[in-house]
Amino acid sequence: MTAWDLAVVGAGPAGAATAIGALRVDPSLRVALIDRAEFPRDKSCGDGIAPQVIDLLEGAGVTGIVEDQVPVPRLRLDRGSFGVDRRMARPTWVIPRTTFDQRLLEAAQEAGATLLRHRVRELVLTSSITLDGQLEARTVVGADGAHSTVRRALGIGPGPMAVAIRGYSPTAPDRSNAQVIVFDTARQPAYAWSFDRGDGLSNVGYGELLDHRHDGPTKAQMMERLDTLLPGATDGGTGWKGHQLPLSAGRWRPPAGRVMLAGDAAGLVNPMTGEGIYYAVATGLAAGRAAAEALAADDPATAGARYARTTRRLLAGHLRHVAAAAWLCRHGAVIDAGLRASAADQRVFDDLVELGLARGRITPTMARGLVRELAGATWDRRRARHRNDIEETSACES
């Protein structure tokens, strides 16, 4: 049986970041990155990479991730007949996961991690941790996605889910050089997107919250909503893939002990936007550092507690705020108010982007903008009703 200091199940962004985080603390650690897939491999995703992700990686010594990629400076948000189109404070990138994940994996291998192709089916926790009777590890991080084997082994059930479909289509002229999101008016919360890769193709897709009381939408239904919201988006499209997204809640409590969860396996996907790469890299780096520090103290059982302390400082406040924002976004009037406030004030727009792509919060500026626009919309409706009442009264009198 092969023994490792740290076994990371899943070699995507969360897993590779975990290995990098651990080896950054102690390059001598024996770290296994375990994945059933052969890399490079495709992964269903919106492919949007926020600049805050690059900040985290560069802080861990990883460079070159966005080399030869085209920055995307603008974000357009539409709902019905109204929308806002602004330049973001910092550009984002749209990098296919085939490229992004491979570059991050190579960085982990260069740091000293060993990639093993294997599908983990069972964890046994005794004085050490055994994976499928073949691998033994002092600490383990589950970074194995929405349907995590490691999470199930810990007895942790899944939380709320969304479902999405993604493909690659020729970039429409009116959607070039931008990330475009169109909120659905028939279903809430739901939206379609078109993210320009900068090479003539765009990542296009549609996603919506799953209702546990009903079956989720079919592929045909999602494709229909995508074409309704973004006419022509599916024309010439290829590589269609569906996937589920485990959405974060307002409170997240990482388990204690020698086994940790990161990224999608931890149920960390932004419930307002569906963004998960920032959480994956942030929690992966934190889990790796926690494992390395616990091993250095010769007390691997403290890894989970160390990880919980770090991630509490990093994400606790943000998760509460984004959960509140996601609940508000179930109401079309709030989305409309947010778009109007963002169109009126660049600061509101920037705060909204930070909340949706990284670890921002509902700022006073954003709250004031929402309240102002909601109050204005209420006043407009009252005036319209009053005017209609007067017209009806006049018509009756005459």
C-alpha positions in Angstrom: 0.0 0.0 0.0 1.4 3.4 -1.1 1.6 6.0 1.8 1.2 9.7 1.2 1.2 12.8 3.4 -1.7 14.3 1.6 -4.1 12.6 -0.9 -6.2 15.0 -3.0 -9.2 13.4 -4.6 -9.9 15.3 -7.8 -7.3 17.1 -9.9 -9.4 20.1 -11.1 -8.9 23.6 -9.9 -9.7 22.9 -6.3 -7.5 19.8 -6.2 -4.6 21.3 -8.0 -4.8 24.4 -5.8 -4.8 22.2 -2.7 -1.6 20.5 -3.8 0.0 23.9 -4.6 -1.0 25.3 -1.2 0.5 22.3 0.7 3.7 22.2 -1.3 4.2 25.9 -1.0 4.3 25.4 2.8 6.5 22.3 2.7 8.0 21.2 -0.7 9.1 17.9 0.8 5.5 16.6 1.3 4.4 13.5 -0.5 1.3 14.7 -2.3 -0.9 12.6 -4.6 -3.4 14.1 -7.0 -5.9 11.4 -7.8 -8.4 11.7 -10.7 -10.3 9.2 -12.8 -9.9 11.4 -16.0 -7.0 11.6 -18.3 -5.8 15.2 -18.7 -6.2 17.4 -20.5 -9.9 16.9 -20.3 -13.0 19.1 -20.9 -15.3 20.2 -18.1 -18.7 21.7 -18.4 -18.4 25.3 -17.1 -18.9 28.9 -18.1 -15.1 29.3 -18.4 -15.1 32.7 -16.8 -12.0 33.4 -14.7 -12.1 36.5 -12.5 -9.0 38.5 -11.9 -9.2 37.7 -8.2 -8.5 34.0 -9.1 -5.3 35.1 -10.8 -4.4 37.1 -7.7 -4.7 34.1 -5.5 -2.6 31.9 -7.8 0.1 34.5 -8.2 0.2 34.9 -4.4 0.9 31.1 -4.3 3.7 31.5 -6.9 1.7 30.3 -9.9 2.1 32.5 -13.1 1.4 32.1 -16.8 -2.2 31.0 -16.4 -3.6 33.8 -18.5 -0.7 33.9 -20.9 -1.8 34.2 -24.6 -5.5 34.6 -23.4 -7.6 37.6 -24.4 -9.0 39.8 -21.5 -12.7 40.6 -21.5 -13.3 44.2 -20.4 -17.1 44.5 -20.5 -20.1 42.9 -18.8 -23.6 43.3 -20.1 -26.6 42.4 -18.0 -30.1 42.3 -19.6 -33.6 41.4 -18.4 -36.6 42.1 -20.6 -36.3 45.4 -22.3 -33.8 46.9 -19.9 -30.1 46.3 -19.4 -26.7 47.7 -18.4 -23.5 47.5 -20.3 -20.3 48.7 -18.5 -16.6 48.2 -18.4 -15.6 46.2 -15.3 -13.0 47.7 -12.9 -10.7 44.8 -13.9 -11.1 42.6 -17.0 -11.9 38.9 -16.7 -10.8 36.0 -18.9 -12.8 33.3 -20.6 -10.5 30.3 -20.7 -11.8 26.8 -21.7 -11.4 24.4 -18.8 -9.4 22.1 -21.0 -6.7 24.8 -21.0 -7.2 26.3 -17.5 -7.3 23.0 -15.6 -4.3 21.6 -17.5 -2.1 24.7 -16.7 -3.1 24.5 -13.1 -2.4 20.8 -12.9 1.0 21.3 -14.5 1.8 24.0 -11.9 0.9 21.5 -9.2 3.1 18.8 -10.7 6.0 21.3 -11.1 5.6 22.0 -7.3 6.1 18.3 -6.6 2.6 16.7 -6.7 2.2 13.2 -8.3 -0.8 12.6 -10.6 -2.5 9.2 -10.2 -5.2 8.1 -12.6 -7.7 6.3 -10.4 -11.4 6.5 -9.5 -11.8 6.6 -5.7 -14.8 4.7 -4.5 -14.2 4.2 -0.8 -12.6 5.9 2.1 -11.9 4.0 5.4 -10.9 6.1 8.4 -8.9 4.3 11.1 -5.5 5.4 12.5 -4.8 6.5 9.0 -7.0 7.0 5.9 -7.2 4.3 3.3 -8.6 4.8 -0.2 -9.9 1.7 -1.9 -7.4 -0.4 0.0 -4.6 0.8 -2.3 -3.6 4.2 -1.0 -2.9 5.3 2.5 -2.7 9.0 3.5 -2.2 11.0 6.7 -4.6 13.7 5.4 -7.1 13.8 2.6 -8.9 16.6 0.7 -12.0 15.9 -1.3 -12.0 18.1 -4.4 -14.0 15.6 -6.5 -16.9 17.8 -7.6 -20.6 18.1 -7.2 -21.2 14.4 -6.5 -18.2 13.9 -4.3 -17.3 10.5 -3.0 -15.3 12.0 -0.2 -18.3 14.1 1.0 -20.5 11.0 1.0 -17.9 9.1 3.0 -18.1 11.9 5.6 -21.9 11.5 5.8 -22.6 15.0 4.4 -25.5 15.2 2.1 -25.9 17.6 -0.9 -27.4 21.0 -0.6 -29.4 23.0 -3.1 -28.5 22.5 -6.7 -28.7 24.3 -10.0 -28.4 22.7 -13.5 -26.9 24.2 -16.6 -25.9 23.4 -20.2 -22.9 24.7 -22.0 -21.6 24.7 -25.6 -19.3 26.7 -27.9 -20.8 28.8 -30.7 -19.5 31.5 -33.1 -19.4 34.8 -31.4 -22.2 37.1 -32.5 -21.1 40.7 -33.4 -23.2 42.3 -30.7 -21.8 40.0 -28.0 -18.1 40.3 -28.9 -15.5 41.5 -26.4 -17.9 41.0 -23.5 -19.5 38.7 -21.1 -23.3 38.8 -21.7 -25.9 37.6 -19.2 -29.6 37.7 -19.9 -32.0 36.9 -17.0 -35.1 34.9 -17.7 -38.4 36.5 -17.1 -40.4 33.3 -17.4 -38.4 31.4 -14.8 -36.6 32.7 -11.7 -33.8 32.5 -10.9 -32.4 31.5 -14.3 -30.3 33.1 -17.0 -28.5 32.5 -20.3 -25.0 33.6 -21.0 -22.5 34.3 -23.8 -18.9 34.7 -22.9 -16.5 35.7 -25.7 -13.3 33.7 -25.7 -11.6 36.1 -28.0 -10.8 33.5 -30.7 -14.1 33.7 -32.7 -16.0 31.4 -30.3 -18.1 32.1 -27.2 -19.0 29.9 -24.3 -22.8 30.0 -24.4 -25.2 28.3 -22.0 -28.3 28.4 -19.8 -28.8 27.5 -16.2 -31.6 27.5 -13.6 -32.2 26.6 -9.9 -33.5 23.1 -9.4 -36.7 22.8 -7.5 -36.7 19.6 -5.4 -40.5 19.4 -5.8 -40.2 19.0 -9.6 -38.0 17.2 -12.1 -35.4 19.4 -13.6 -35.5 20.8 -17.2 -34.6 18.5 -20.1 -31.7 19.3 -22.4 -34.2 20.3 -25.1 -36.0 22.7 -22.7 -32.7 24.3 -21.7 -31.6 24.7 -25.3 -35.0 26.3 -26.1 -34.6 28.8 -23.2 -31.1 29.6 -24.4 -32.2 30.4 -27.9 -35.2 32.5 -26.6 -33.0 34.6 -24.4 -30.0 34.8 -26.7 -31.4 34.4 -30.3 -29.1 32.5 -32.5 -26.8 31.5 -29.6 -27.0 27.8 -30.5 -26.4 28.2 -34.2 -23.2 26.3 -35.1 -22.8 25.3 -31.5 -20.8 22.2 -30.5 -19.5 20.5 -27.4 -22.8 20.7 -25.5 -22.5 19.4 -21.9 -24.9 19.5 -19.0 -23.8 19.7 -15.4 -25.2 20.3 -11.9 -23.9 23.0 -9.6 -23.9 22.5 -5.8 -24.9 26.0 -4.5 -23.5 27.5 -1.3 -25.8 28.4 1.6 -25.5 31.3 4.1 -23.6 29.2 6.6 -20.8 26.7 5.8 -19.1 24.6 8.4 -16.2 22.5 7.2 -15.8 19.2 9.0 -13.2 18.7 11.6 -10.4 16.1 11.4 -8.0 14.8 8.8 -10.4 15.0 5.9 -11.4 18.3 4.3 -13.6 19.4 1.3 -12.8 22.1 -1.2 -14.6 23.7 -4.1 -17.7 22.0 -5.6 -17.2 19.0 -3.2 -17.8 21.4 -0.3 -21.0 22.8 -2.0 -19.3 26.1 -2.8 -20.8 27.6 -5.9 -22.1 31.2 -5.8 -25.9 30.9 -5.7 -26.4 34.3 -7.4 -24.1 33.7 -10.4 -23.1 30.0 -10.5 -19.4 31.0 -10.3 -17.3 28.4 -8.6 -13.7 28.8 -9.7 -12.8 31.5 -7.2 -14.2 29.4 -4.3 -12.4 26.3 -5.7 -8.9 28.0 -5.8 -9.4 29.9 -2.5 -10.5 26.8 -0.5 -8.1 24.5 -2.3 -5.1 26.7 -1.3 -6.4 27.0 2.2 -7.0 23.3 2.6 -3.5 22.5 1.3 -1.9 25.0 3.7 -3.9 23.6 6.6 -2.9 20.0 5.9 0.8 21.0 5.6 0.7 23.0 8.9 -1.0 20.1 10.7 1.5 17.6 9.4 4.4 19.9 10.4 3.0 20.0 13.9 2.8 16.1 13.7 -0.9 16.4 14.4 -2.9 15.7 11.2 -6.1 15.6 13.1 -6.0 19.4 13.5 -6.0 20.0 9.7 -9.8 20.4 9.6 -9.9 22.9 12.5 -7.0 24.9 10.9 -8.9 25.0 7.6 -12.1 26.0 9.2 -10.4 29.0 10.9 -8.9 30.2 7.7 -12.0 29.8 5.5 -14.2 31.4 8.2 -12.1 34.6 7.9 -12.1 34.3 4.2 -15.7 33.5 3.3 -18.1 33.5 6.2 -19.3 37.1 5.8 -19.3 36.9 2.0 -21.4 33.7 2.0 -24.1 35.3 4.2 -24.3 38.3 2.0 -24.4 36.4 -1.3 -27.0 34.0 0.1 -29.2 37.0 0.9 -28.5 38.5 -2.5 -29.5 35.1 -4.2 -32.8 35.0 -2.3 -33.5 38.6 -3.3 -32.8 37.7 -7.0 -35.7 35.3 -6.9 -37.8 38.4 -7.3 -37.8 40.0 -10.7 -38.4 43.5 -9.3 -35.1 43.2 -7.3 -33.2 42.2 -10.4 -34.7 45.1 -12.3 -33.7 47.5 -9.5 -30.2 46.1 -9.4 -29.8 46.7 -13.1 -31.1 50.2 -13.0 -28.9 51.0 -10.0 -25.9 49.6 -11.8 -26.7 51.6 -14.9 -27.0 54.8 -12.8 -23.8 54.3 -10.7 -20.5 52.6 -11.6 -19.8 51.9 -8.0 -23.0 49.8 -7.6 -22.0 47.9 -10.8 -18.5 47.3 -9.5 -19.8 46.1 -6.1 -22.2 43.8 -7.8 -19.4 42.2 -9.9 -17.3 41.7 -6.8 -20.2 40.0 -5.0 -20.8 37.7 -8.0 -17.3 36.8 -9.0 -15.2 36.8 -5.8 -15.9 37.4 -2.2 -17.6 40.8 -2.1 -20.5 41.9 0.1 -23.7 43.9 -0.1 -22.1 47.3 0.4 -24.0 50.4 1.6 -23.7 51.9 -1.9 -25.3 48.9 -3.4 -28.0 48.7 -0.7 -28.9 52.4 -1.2 -29.0 52.0 -4.9 -31.4 49.1 -4.7 -33.7 50.8 -2.2 -33.7 54.0 -4.3 -34.7 52.1 -7.4 -37.3 49.9 -5.7 -38.9 52.9 -4.1 -38.9 54.7 -7.5 -40.5 51.8 -9.2 -43.2 51.6 -6.5 -43.9 55.3 -6.8 -44.2 54.9 -10.6 -46.7 52.1 -10.3 -48.8 54.1 -7.8 -48.8 57.1 -10.2 -49.8 54.9 -13.1 -52.7 53.3 -11.1 -53.8 56.8 -10.0 -53.8 58.0 -13.5 -55.7 55.0 -14.7 -58.3 55.6 -11.9 -58.8 59.2 -13.0 -59.2 58.2 -16.7 -61.7 55.5 -15.8 -63.7 57.9 -13.6 -63.7 60.5 -16.4 -64.9 58.0 -18.8 -67.8 56.9 -16.5 -68.9 60.6 -15.9 -69.0 61.3 -19.6 
